[in-house]
Amino acid sequence: MTAFVITLMLLGGTLLWFFAWQRGSYLARGIAIGVVLVLVGQPVIRSASSLDHVPIWAPALPFALIAITLFGFGLLAWFWGEE
């Protein structure tokens, strides 16, 4: 039953991405970037199943990524702001 649900989710996600890509929306690019991030982050997630081998930086990584992203958007808003 679990394999069926996983297969159904993968097919649904692939169809969502396909239709979003046809429309040329930013959603398709976001889905593609998310898939790449998951594939790159998979070793860290797998190692987190046993908490004995989790790197010290892994728990703080989401907060750091959000802070860096917001800082980058702040810089863009500053430089591209109203003139």
C-alpha positions in Angstrom: 0.0 0.0 0.0 2.8 2.4 0.8 4.5 1.8 -2.6 1.2 2.6 -4.3 0.8 5.9 -2.5 4.4 6.9 -3.2 3.9 6.0 -6.9 0.7 8.0 -7.0 2.3 11.0 -5.4 5.2 10.9 -7.9 2.9 10.6 -10.9 0.8 13.5 -9.6 3.8 15.6 -9.0 5.1 14.8 -12.5 1.8 15.8 -14.1 1.7 19.0 -12.1 5.1 19.9 -13.3 4.3 19.0 -16.9 1.2 21.2 -17.0 3.0 24.0 -15.2 5.9 23.8 -17.7 3.6 24.0 -20.6 2.1 27.2 -19.3 5.6 28.6 -18.7 5.0 29.6 -15.1 7.4 30.1 -12.3 5.8 27.1 -10.5 7.6 24.7 -12.9 10.9 26.3 -12.2 10.2 26.2 -8.5 9.3 22.5 -8.6 12.5 21.8 -10.6 14.7 23.7 -8.1 12.9 21.9 -5.2 13.5 18.5 -6.8 17.2 19.3 -7.2 17.5 20.5 -3.6 15.9 17.3 -2.3 18.2 15.1 -4.4 21.2 17.0 -3.1 20.0 17.0 0.5 19.0 13.4 0.6 22.3 12.1 2.1 21.8 14.6 5.0 18.2 13.5 5.5 19.1 9.8 5.5 21.9 10.3 8.0 19.4 12.1 10.3 17.5 8.8 10.8 20.0 8.0 13.5 20.7 11.1 15.5 24.2 9.8 16.4 25.7 11.0 13.1 23.9 14.3 12.4 26.3 17.1 11.6 26.2 20.0 14.0 25.2 22.4 11.2 22.3 20.4 9.9 19.6 21.5 12.4 20.3 25.2 11.8 20.5 24.9 8.0 16.9 25.8 7.2 17.0 28.9 9.4 20.3 29.9 7.8 19.0 29.4 4.3 15.9 31.5 5.0 18.0 34.3 6.6 20.4 34.4 3.6 17.5 34.4 1.2 15.7 37.3 3.0 19.0 39.2 3.2 19.5 38.7 -0.6 16.0 40.0 -1.3 16.6 42.9 1.0 19.8 43.8 -1.0 17.9 43.5 -4.3 15.1 45.8 -2.9 17.7 48.3 -1.7 19.5 48.5 -5.1 16.4 48.3 -7.3 14.2 50.4 -5.0 12.4 53.5 -6.0 14.4 56.3 -7.5 
